[in-house]
Amino acid sequence: MSRLTLIDRYLARSIAVPLFGTLILAAMLLVLDKMLRLFDFVVNTGGPVSVVWRMLANLLPEYFSLGIPIGLLMGILLAFRKLALSSELDALRGIGVGFGRLLRVPYMYAAVLMVLNAVIVGYLNPYAHYKYEGLRFDLRSGALGASIKVGEFNHIGKRLTLRIDRSEEHGTRLQGIFVAADDGHGGSVAATAQGGRFLSTDDPRVILFRLHNGKLVQQSPKFASPRTLAFNSYDLPITVPAIDPFRGRGLDYDELYFSELFRLGYRGEAKSREQMLGAQSNFHFRVVEILMMAMLPMLAVALAVPPKRSTSALGIFVGIVLVVAYHKVNQYGRFAGAQGRLDPILAMWVPFTMLVALIGWMYHVIAHKPGGQPIGALEWAAAKLVRRIRSLMPRARPA
């Protein structure tokens, strides 16, 4: 491979800033949107707030797999748009540097990001998705140390109900306590106390609830009448409810690696036709999403160059809409293929072939037709709409 020329290095710098900026911005916007819902979910389940950051970390691979294609498109598009608006693109073409030569650096970026996205989509994201679902399960089951909600009746397991009026010193001191426990053999204990705290024991399945200054009522089939007791200190042993282990990986197709999807779909390891179709649909969905990135440099170039004497940014809008719409079409094809309504291969590869043909035509128009504009009709319609809107706006009168 020949060394990068001055033009290549200039293009590489021009692409890098919007590429990584767009990627980070897209990931952060998705994270912020999810963060609010995760905080609400964690607080409602009574889990520690610190688990939110672990859940968000496991969502990052999915967000990067969505943001990398958008970042690649925007990086190349904005770099070539800058060249076009500053007339540098015309100067380069005037000295014989065509679009094919200028695409060398964009395709270097595309090759690296395709490999990175393949690793994320094929292996990293399935692993992170499983870990994320495991954290959700632990939150619901209380395995992460669910907190006791103040002013509410908290049901711990099937046999213990607890209510507290106030929590102090990060939950180590509880005030205004009501507790009711059932031993499962017809006996029960109900107590009120001014204060209390939880203590650990040698048995990890049992914790000790030490109550101070309260009253206790105990019932049992062995007693003719309930027993009452006023106490200064009373230790109530509480059996920690057993927590079922989280399921094994692979119940969701999003948790399967590339190799596992291929074996289920084409090596006869599927247990049913539905499982085979689901594996095939998800396998082809990931493949076409990765291969689509190879067409993004040509799409970006085709949309980057506005008409002469124009600074229209319509190409940016069209590029984002096209990539997002294609992703949604693929998602629909994956669901339809998994349900047997469409052949998985046709559902994934027909839209891909149509997109390749569309991008190929757009690149041919911009690169090989003098003055060619692949979205010229849209540019004309947008300009006409803008003029129409401006004509309806009130004009400023001279003072």
C-alpha positions in Angstrom: 0.0 0.0 0.0 1.3 3.4 -0.9 1.9 6.0 1.7 -0.8 8.5 2.5 -0.4 11.7 0.6 -1.0 15.2 2.0 -4.6 15.1 0.6 -5.2 11.8 2.3 -4.0 13.1 5.7 -6.1 16.2 5.3 -9.2 14.1 4.5 -8.4 11.8 7.4 -8.3 14.8 9.9 -11.5 16.3 8.3 -13.4 13.0 8.7 -12.2 12.1 12.2 -13.7 15.0 14.2 -17.3 14.8 13.0 -17.1 11.0 12.9 -16.1 10.5 16.6 -18.1 13.6 17.6 -21.3 12.2 16.1 -20.6 8.7 17.5 -20.1 10.0 21.1 -23.1 12.4 20.8 -25.4 9.7 19.6 -24.3 7.2 22.3 -24.7 9.9 25.0 -28.2 10.9 23.9 -29.3 7.2 24.0 -27.7 6.8 27.4 -29.4 9.9 28.8 -32.7 8.7 27.5 -32.3 5.3 29.0 -30.8 6.6 32.3 -34.0 8.3 33.4 -36.0 5.1 32.9 -33.4 3.0 34.6 -33.3 5.3 37.7 -37.1 5.0 37.9 -37.0 1.2 37.5 -34.2 0.8 40.1 -35.9 3.1 42.7 -39.3 1.4 42.2 -37.7 -2.1 42.8 -35.8 -0.8 45.8 -32.4 -1.6 44.5 -29.1 0.3 45.0 -28.7 3.3 42.7 -25.1 2.3 41.8 -26.5 -0.6 39.7 -27.7 1.9 37.2 -24.2 2.6 36.0 -23.5 -1.2 35.6 -26.7 -1.5 33.5 -25.8 1.5 31.4 -22.3 0.0 30.8 -23.9 -3.2 29.5 -26.1 -1.1 27.1 -23.1 0.8 25.6 -22.2 -2.0 23.0 -25.8 -1.9 21.6 -25.7 1.9 21.4 -22.3 1.9 19.7 -23.5 -0.7 17.2 -26.2 1.8 16.2 -24.0 4.9 16.4 -21.0 3.6 14.4 -22.9 3.6 11.0 -24.4 7.0 11.7 -21.0 8.4 12.8 -19.2 7.0 9.7 -21.9 8.5 7.4 -21.8 11.9 9.1 -18.0 12.1 9.3 -17.5 11.5 5.6 -20.5 13.5 4.6 -19.5 16.6 6.6 -15.9 16.4 5.5 -16.8 16.3 1.8 -19.5 18.9 2.3 -16.8 21.2 3.7 -14.6 20.5 0.7 -17.5 21.3 -1.7 -18.5 24.6 0.0 -15.0 25.9 0.1 -14.4 25.0 -3.6 -11.6 22.7 -2.6 -13.4 19.7 -4.1 -13.6 21.5 -7.5 -9.8 22.3 -7.3 -9.0 18.7 -6.5 -11.1 17.4 -9.4 -9.6 20.1 -11.6 -6.1 18.6 -11.1 -7.3 15.1 -11.9 -8.2 13.8 -8.4 -11.5 12.0 -8.8 -14.0 10.7 -6.3 -12.6 7.2 -6.6 -9.2 8.4 -5.5 -10.7 10.6 -2.7 -12.7 7.6 -1.3 -9.4 5.8 -0.3 -9.4 7.3 3.2 -13.1 7.0 3.8 -12.9 3.3 3.0 -10.0 2.9 5.4 -12.3 4.2 8.1 -15.1 2.0 6.9 -13.0 -1.1 6.9 -11.8 -0.6 10.5 -15.3 0.3 11.8 -16.8 -2.6 10.0 -14.5 -5.0 11.8 -15.1 -3.2 15.1 -18.9 -3.3 14.5 -18.7 -7.0 13.6 -17.0 -7.8 16.9 -19.6 -5.7 18.8 -22.7 -7.1 17.0 -21.4 -10.7 16.8 -19.9 -11.2 20.3 -19.7 -8.2 22.6 -23.3 -7.1 22.4 -24.8 -10.6 23.0 -22.6 -11.0 26.1 -23.5 -7.5 27.4 -27.2 -8.1 26.7 -27.2 -11.2 28.8 -25.5 -9.4 31.7 -28.0 -6.6 31.5 -30.9 -9.0 31.7 -29.2 -10.7 34.7 -29.0 -7.3 36.5 -32.7 -6.8 35.8 -33.5 -10.2 37.3 -31.4 -9.5 40.4 -33.2 -6.3 41.0 -36.6 -7.9 40.8 -35.6 -10.8 43.0 -33.8 -8.6 45.6 -30.4 -10.3 45.1 -28.7 -6.9 44.9 -29.8 -6.0 48.4 -33.2 -4.3 47.8 -33.7 -1.4 50.2 -36.6 -1.1 52.7 -39.1 1.6 51.6 -40.0 4.0 54.4 -43.7 4.4 55.2 -44.7 1.3 53.2 -45.5 -2.3 54.1 -42.5 -4.3 52.7 -43.0 -8.0 52.1 -39.7 -9.9 52.5 -40.3 -13.3 51.2 -43.7 -15.0 51.8 -43.7 -14.9 55.6 -42.4 -11.5 56.7 -44.0 -8.0 56.6 -42.1 -5.0 57.7 -42.9 -1.3 58.0 -40.7 1.5 59.3 -41.5 5.2 59.9 -37.9 6.5 59.6 -34.5 5.4 58.5 -31.3 7.0 59.8 -27.6 6.6 59.2 -27.9 5.1 55.7 -30.4 2.5 57.0 -28.4 1.2 59.9 -30.9 2.7 62.4 -34.6 2.2 61.9 -37.3 4.0 63.9 -41.0 3.3 64.4 -41.0 -0.4 63.5 -43.9 -2.8 62.9 -43.0 -6.4 62.0 -45.1 -9.5 61.5 -43.7 -13.0 60.8 -45.3 -16.3 60.1 -43.4 -19.5 60.9 -45.3 -21.6 58.4 -46.7 -24.0 61.1 -49.7 -22.0 62.3 -47.6 -19.7 64.6 -47.0 -16.0 64.1 -45.2 -13.1 65.8 -46.2 -9.4 65.6 -44.2 -6.7 67.2 -43.9 -2.9 67.4 -40.8 -1.2 68.6 -39.3 2.3 68.8 -36.1 1.3 67.0 -34.1 -1.6 65.7 -31.3 -2.7 63.4 -30.3 -5.7 61.3 -27.4 -7.9 62.4 -25.6 -10.7 60.5 -25.3 -14.2 61.9 -23.0 -17.2 61.3 -25.7 -18.7 59.1 -25.8 -16.7 55.8 -29.5 -17.8 55.4 -30.5 -16.1 58.7 -30.3 -12.4 59.8 -31.1 -11.1 63.2 -33.5 -8.2 63.7 -32.7 -6.6 67.0 -35.7 -4.5 68.3 -35.6 -2.0 71.2 -38.4 -0.8 73.5 -41.5 -2.4 72.2 -44.3 -4.9 72.6 -44.7 -8.4 71.1 -47.7 -10.6 70.5 -47.1 -14.3 69.8 -49.6 -16.8 68.6 -49.3 -20.6 68.3 -51.5 -23.7 68.2 -49.7 -24.7 71.3 -51.0 -21.7 73.2 -54.5 -21.4 74.6 -54.4 -17.7 74.1 -51.9 -15.2 72.5 -48.9 -14.3 74.6 -47.9 -10.6 75.0 -44.5 -9.3 76.0 -43.0 -5.9 76.7 -39.3 -5.8 76.1 -36.3 -3.5 76.2 -34.4 -5.6 73.7 -35.6 -8.5 71.6 -33.8 -10.5 68.8 -36.1 -11.7 66.0 -34.4 -14.2 63.7 -35.4 -13.8 60.0 -34.9 -16.4 57.4 -33.6 -14.8 54.2 -35.8 -16.0 51.3 -34.1 -18.2 48.7 -33.4 -16.5 45.4 -33.7 -18.6 42.2 -30.6 -18.4 40.0 -30.8 -16.5 36.7 -31.6 -18.5 33.6 -28.9 -19.7 31.2 -27.7 -17.6 28.2 -29.5 -18.2 24.9 -33.2 -17.8 25.7 -33.2 -14.6 23.6 -31.6 -14.5 20.2 -29.9 -11.2 21.0 -27.8 -13.2 23.5 -26.4 -15.6 20.9 -23.0 -15.2 19.2 -22.6 -15.4 15.4 -21.4 -18.9 15.5 -24.3 -20.1 17.7 -26.9 -18.5 15.4 -25.3 -20.2 12.4 -25.3 -23.6 14.1 -29.0 -23.2 15.1 -30.0 -22.0 11.7 -28.0 -24.1 9.4 -26.3 -27.0 11.3 -29.5 -28.7 12.5 -29.0 -27.8 16.2 -32.4 -26.1 16.4 -35.0 -27.9 18.4 -37.9 -26.6 16.4 -38.7 -24.9 13.1 -39.5 -21.7 15.0 -36.1 -21.7 16.6 -34.4 -22.4 13.2 -36.2 -19.5 11.6 -35.5 -17.1 14.5 -31.8 -18.0 14.3 -31.6 -17.5 10.5 -33.4 -14.2 10.7 -31.1 -12.8 13.4 -28.0 -14.1 11.7 -28.8 -12.5 8.3 -30.0 -9.3 10.1 -26.6 -8.9 11.7 -24.7 -9.7 8.5 -26.5 -7.1 6.3 -26.3 -4.4 9.0 -22.5 -4.9 9.0 -22.1 -5.1 5.2 -24.3 -2.0 4.7 -21.4 0.0 6.2 -19.4 -0.7 3.0 -21.9 1.4 1.0 -21.9 4.4 3.4 -18.8 6.2 2.0 -20.4 6.3 -1.5 -23.7 7.4 0.0 -22.0 10.1 2.0 -20.2 11.5 -1.1 -23.4 11.4 -3.1 -25.2 13.5 -0.5 -22.4 15.8 0.5 -22.2 18.0 -2.6 -25.0 20.6 -2.7 -26.0 22.4 -5.9 -23.8 25.2 -7.2 -24.3 28.5 -5.4 -26.2 26.7 -2.7 -25.5 25.8 1.0 -28.4 23.4 1.3 -28.0 20.8 4.1 -30.8 18.6 2.7 -28.2 15.8 2.0 -27.5 15.4 5.8 -31.2 15.0 6.5 -31.7 12.5 3.7 -28.7 10.5 4.7 -29.8 10.1 8.3 -33.4 9.3 7.3 -32.2 6.7 4.8 -29.9 4.9 7.2 -32.5 4.9 10.0 -35.3 3.8 7.7 -33.2 0.9 6.4 -32.5 -0.2 9.9 -36.2 -0.2 10.7 -37.0 -2.2 7.5 -34.4 -4.7 8.6 -35.9 -5.0 12.0 -39.3 -5.6 10.5 -37.8 -8.2 8.2 -36.2 -10.0 11.1 -39.5 -10.2 13.0 -41.4 -11.4 9.9 -38.7 -13.9 9.1 -38.6 -15.3 12.7 -42.4 -15.7 12.6 -42.3 -17.5 9.2 -44.3 -14.9 7.3 -41.3 -14.1 5.1 -38.2 -16.2 4.0 -35.3 -14.9 6.2 -33.0 -14.6 3.3 -35.4 -12.6 1.1 -36.5 -10.5 4.1 -32.9 -9.3 4.7 -31.2 -9.4 1.3 -33.9 -7.9 -0.9 -33.8 -4.6 1.0 -30.0 -4.7 1.1 -29.8 -5.3 -2.7 -32.2 -2.4 -3.3 -30.2 -0.1 -1.0 -26.9 -1.1 -2.8 -28.6 -0.3 -6.2 -29.9 3.0 -5.0 -26.5 4.1 -3.6 -24.7 2.9 -6.7 -26.9 5.0 -8.9 -26.6 8.0 -6.6 -22.8 7.7 -6.7 -22.7 7.3 -10.4 -24.7 10.5 -10.9 -22.5 12.6 -8.7 -19.2 11.1 -9.8 -19.7 10.6 -13.6 -22.3 13.0 -14.7 -21.2 16.7 -15.1 -23.3 18.8 -12.7 -25.1 15.6 -11.5 -27.3 15.9 -8.4 -28.8 12.5 -7.2 -31.3 14.4 -5.0 -31.8 17.3 -7.4 -35.5 16.9 -7.4 -35.6 17.0 -3.6 -33.3 20.0 -3.6 -35.7 21.8 -6.0 -38.8 20.9 -4.0 -37.1 22.0 -0.7 -36.0 25.3 -2.2 -39.5 26.0 -3.5 -41.0 25.1 -0.1 -38.6 27.5 1.7 -39.4 30.3 -0.8 -43.1 29.7 -0.2 -42.7 29.8 3.6 -40.7 33.0 3.4 -43.4 34.7 1.2 -46.0 34.0 3.9 -43.9 35.5 6.6 -44.5 39.3 7.4 -41.8 41.5 6.0 -40.1 44.1 8.2 -41.1 47.7 7.4 -38.4 50.4 7.2 -38.3 52.8 10.2 
